[in-house]
C-alpha cells in the first residue's frame, strides 16, 4: 500500500446557497469518478467521526457519515436548503476521476469538508469544495481477484476502513492515507471477495464477503477497529 499526495487545479464553485447553517455536499458516484454537485463551506477534517457523531448521524445535516447516511439506513438528510423547487438549479462544481479503469459503485462518505471514496485498488480523500485530492492510497493485490466491484468505505476515529477484491480488510489514517493495518479475512480460492462497505460500531468493524451468488459460503465477521 502506498500513499500519494497529489497536486491538482482548484475549481471555483458554480452554485452556492447562502445560509447561516452549514450546507453539506450533494455528491454522486459514476463509473470512474466522484462528482461534487454543491458545497457551501468546508473545514479541516479532524480525528473523527466519533461514536456519538455516528449515533446521531440521522440528524446530521452537515456530514454524510455512512454510505446509507446513518445506522437506520435512511439515505436521507434533514437538509432543507434544497427543495423540489430549486433542485433543478444544481450544477456540477467539480469532479475527481480514479486512475484505474475498473467500474466503481462507491458510495462516498463526507466528514468536515472531506469526501472519502474508493475504487477497486484506490482510496481517496478529496476536498469537497474543489475536488482536489488530499491523499490517495493505492492497493497492490496480494492474491487472486474474483471480481473488482467496490462499494465504499466506513470512517470512524480518524480511520478509513475498506475491503479489497482479494479479500483483505484494511484501515488507513484519515489524515494521511497511510496504511495502519491490513489482514486477509476472505479467501478468493473459495469464491470470496470484499465489495461492501463495512459498518463500524464502537471498536468493531462488521463486514462479510460477497460471492454467495456463485455458491460461496456466506458469513458475517467482527474485527477490531484498533488493530484488525
C-alpha positions in Angstrom: 0.0 0.0 0.0 1.3 3.4 -0.9 0.0 6.9 -0.2 0.4 9.8 -2.6 -0.2 13.5 -2.0 -1.2 14.9 -5.4 -1.5 18.5 -6.7 -4.4 19.4 -8.9 -6.0 22.6 -10.0 -8.7 24.3 -8.0 -12.2 24.6 -9.3 -14.4 27.5 -8.5 -17.9 26.6 -7.2 -20.6 27.5 -9.7 -23.6 27.4 -7.4 -23.8 28.2 -3.7 -26.7 28.7 -1.3 -26.1 31.2 1.4 -27.3 30.3 4.8 -26.4 30.5 8.5 -26.4 26.7 8.6 -23.5 24.7 7.1 -24.7 23.2 3.8 -23.2 19.8 3.2 -22.2 18.1 -0.1 -24.5 16.6 -2.6 -22.5 14.1 -4.5 -22.7 11.1 -6.8 -20.5 8.3 -8.0 -20.3 7.5 -11.7 -18.3 4.6 -13.3 -14.9 6.0 -12.6 -15.4 9.4 -11.0 -16.8 11.2 -7.9 -18.8 14.3 -8.7 -19.4 17.1 -6.2 -22.6 19.0 -7.2 -22.8 21.6 -4.4 -20.9 22.8 -1.4 -21.4 25.8 0.7 -18.4 25.5 3.1 -15.6 23.2 4.1 -13.4 22.6 7.1 -10.2 20.8 8.1 -11.1 17.3 8.9 -10.5 16.0 12.4 -9.8 12.6 14.0 -13.4 11.6 13.8 -16.2 10.9 13.4 -16.8 9.8 17.0 -19.2 7.2 18.1 -21.5 10.0 19.4 -21.5 11.6 15.9 -22.3 8.3 14.2 -25.1 7.6 16.7 -26.6 11.0 15.8 -26.0 10.7 12.0 -29.7 10.5 11.3 -30.0 14.1 12.4 -26.7 15.4 10.9 -27.2 17.8 8.0 -23.6 18.8 7.8 -22.0 15.4 7.1 -22.7 12.1 5.4 -21.1 9.6 7.7 -22.1 6.3 6.3 -22.8 5.0 2.8 -26.5 4.7 3.9 -26.2 8.0 5.8 -26.9 6.5 9.2 -27.4 3.3 11.2 -31.0 3.2 10.2 -30.1 3.2 6.5 -32.4 6.1 5.8 -30.2 7.5 2.9 -31.9 10.8 3.7 -30.6 14.1 5.0 -32.5 16.7 7.1 -31.0 19.3 4.8 -33.7 21.9 4.0 -32.0 24.3 1.6 -32.6 22.1 -1.4 -36.2 21.6 -2.3 -38.3 20.3 -5.2 -38.4 23.9 -6.5 -34.7 24.6 -6.7 -33.3 21.1 -7.2 -33.1 21.7 -10.9 -30.7 24.5 -10.3 -28.0 22.2 -9.0 -24.9 22.2 -11.2 -21.6 20.3 -11.1 -19.0 22.1 -9.0 -16.1 19.8 -9.7 -15.2 16.1 -10.2 -12.5 13.6 -9.4 -11.6 10.7 -11.7 -10.0 7.5 -10.4 -6.8 6.4 -12.2 -8.0 2.8 -12.8 -10.3 1.6 -15.5 -12.4 -0.8 -13.4 -16.0 0.3 -12.8 -16.8 1.6 -9.3 -20.1 1.6 -7.4 -18.6 3.5 -4.5 -20.9 5.5 -2.2 -18.8 8.4 -1.0 -18.9 9.5 2.7 -18.3 13.0 3.9 -16.9 14.4 7.1 -15.9 18.0 7.9 -15.3 19.1 4.3 -13.6 15.9 3.0 -15.1 13.2 0.8 -13.8 9.6 1.1 -14.3 7.3 -1.9 -13.0 4.0 -3.2 -12.4 2.1 -6.4 -11.1 -1.5 -6.6 -7.5 -0.5 -6.0 -7.5 3.1 -4.8 -8.9 5.0 -1.8 -9.0 8.8 -2.0 -9.7 11.7 0.3 -10.9 14.7 -1.7 -11.6 18.3 -0.8 -15.3 18.7 -1.1 -15.0 22.3 -2.3 -12.6 21.8 -5.2 -12.3 18.0 -5.7 -8.6 18.5 -5.1 -7.1 15.2 -3.7 -5.8 15.4 -0.1 -4.3 12.0 -0.4 -4.6 8.8 -2.5 -3.7 5.3 -1.2 -3.0 2.6 -3.8 -3.6 -1.1 -3.1 -1.5 -3.7 -4.8 -3.3 -7.1 -4.9 -1.8 -9.8 -2.8 -4.0 -12.6 -4.0 -6.3 -13.6 -6.9 -9.2 -11.3 -7.5 -12.6 -12.9 -8.3 -14.3 -9.6 -9.1 -13.3 -5.9 -8.7 -16.6 -4.5 -7.6 -16.2 -1.8 -4.8 -19.0 0.0 -3.0 -17.2 2.2 -0.5 -15.5 2.7 2.9 -16.5 3.4 6.5 -15.0 6.1 8.7 -14.5 6.4 12.5 -12.0 7.9 14.9 -9.7 9.2 12.2 -9.6 5.8 10.3 -10.9 4.9 6.9 -11.8 1.2 6.6 -12.5 -0.8 3.5 -12.3 -4.2 1.9 -10.5 -5.3 -1.3 -11.2 -7.6 -4.2 -8.6 -10.1 -3.0 -10.3 -10.5 0.4 -8.4 -8.0 2.6 -9.8 -5.7 5.2 -7.6 -2.6 5.8 -7.5 0.6 7.8 -6.0 3.9 6.6 -5.1 7.0 8.5 -7.8 9.5 7.6 -5.4 12.5 7.5 -2.5 11.0 5.5 -3.8 7.8 3.8 -1.0 5.7 5.4 -1.9 2.1 6.0 -2.5 1.3 9.7 -3.2 -2.4 9.4 -4.4 -5.0 6.9 -5.4 -8.6 7.1 -6.9 -11.1 4.7 -10.4 -12.1 6.0 -11.8 -13.8 2.9 -10.3 -16.3 0.5 -10.6 -15.8 -3.2 -9.9 -19.6 -3.6 -13.3 -20.2 -2.0 -15.0 -17.7 -4.3 -15.0 -14.8 -1.9 -14.2 -11.1 -2.4 -15.0 -7.9 -0.4 -17.2 -5.3 -2.1 -19.5 -3.9 0.5 -18.6 -1.0 2.9 -18.0 -2.1 6.5 -20.3 -0.9 9.3 -18.4 0.3 12.4 -19.7 0.4 15.9 -17.5 1.2 18.9 -14.3 -0.8 18.3 -15.9 -3.4 16.0 -15.8 -3.4 12.2 -18.7 -5.6 10.9 -18.4 -7.0 7.4 -18.9 -10.1 5.3 -17.7 -11.3 1.9 -19.5 -11.3 -1.5 -19.7 -14.3 -3.7 -22.7 -16.2 -2.4 -24.4 -15.8 -5.7 -21.8 -18.1 -7.1 -22.3 -20.7 -4.3 -19.5 -19.3 -2.0 -20.5 -19.8 1.7 -21.5 -16.5 3.3 -20.7 -15.2 6.8 -20.5 -12.0 8.9 -17.5 -11.2 11.0 -16.5 -8.6 13.5 -12.9 -7.2 13.6 -11.2 -4.7 15.9 -11.0 -1.2 14.6 -7.9 -0.6 16.6 -5.7 -3.4 15.1 -7.8 -5.6 12.8 
